[in-house]
Structures are given as structure tokens and as C-alpha cells.
């Protein structure tokens, strides 16, 4: 295996490892609502959770009409 393939394999492995530690949008929305004092299961928490999850889904979605681009790797 040549060094460029080995380097790409190493970089992609490290990237995957780092991204897997980030958590999910659901857990981030839950943290947001519990950090401001809402108790899990209350009506206020449920409203907060749904709103934060929706906001995060909008943040990570593609803009209207935008197409994914192929990777450079």
C-alpha cells in the first residue's frame, strides 16, 4: 500500500472517530432543554424538545434547491 492511500485511510478513520463522539441531534436537543431547567416528561420540556429538535434539523439540512456535491477524496 502506498503512503497516500495509507494517509487517506488514517485521516478518514480519525474523522469517523471524532464525528461519532459528537452525539445526535436528539441528545443535543435534550441537553438544551434540561440545561435551562425543564424536567423530562413535563409539557414544557416536551414543547422545548420538539422546538429545539426542529431547529437543529433546519440547521443541518441543505438549503432549498441545493444539491450535494461529490466528495473530493
N, C-alpha and C positions, 0 to 999 in steps of 0.2 A: 504494500500500500504506500503510495507516495505521500509526501508531507502535506500537500494541500488538501487531500481527501481526509487525512487524519485530523488536520486543523479544523476543517468544516464539521467533522463528526464531533470533535471536542466542544466546539462553540455551540452546536445545536443541542448537545446533551446538557451543557450548563444552562442554556437558555430555557430548556424544558424544565429543568430542576428549579430554577428561580421562579418561573411563571406558575408552577404547581403550588408554590408556597404562598401565593397571593390570596388564595381563598376565592370564594364565589361572590357573585352579586347578592345572593340571598343572605349570606353570612355578614356581608358588609352592611346591608340594609338593616339587619337585626342589630348589629353593633351600634349603628347610628341611633336607632330608636331607644335602645337600652341605655346608651350613654347619656341621654338627656333626661332619663328618669322614668320612662314608661316601663310598666311591669308587663311581662309577656302574658298574653291572654286577655288583657283588658281591651275594651273597644277603642280607646285612644291609641294603644300600641298597634292594633290591627290596622287602623287608618294610617298611622305613621309608616308602618312597614310597607303597605301597598304603595303609598306615595313615593317612598324612597326607592323601592324596587323599580317602579315605573321610571323614575328619574335616571336611575343607573342604566336601565335598558336603553333609554334615549341617548345617554352619553356614549354608550358603546356601539350603537347601531350606525350603519352607513347613512350618509345624507341621501335624501331622495334623488334618484337618478344616477347615483354614483355606482360604478361597477368595481368589484375587486380587481386589483392589478396582480399579475403574476409575480411570484417571488423572484428576487434577483439571485438567489442561491441555486 
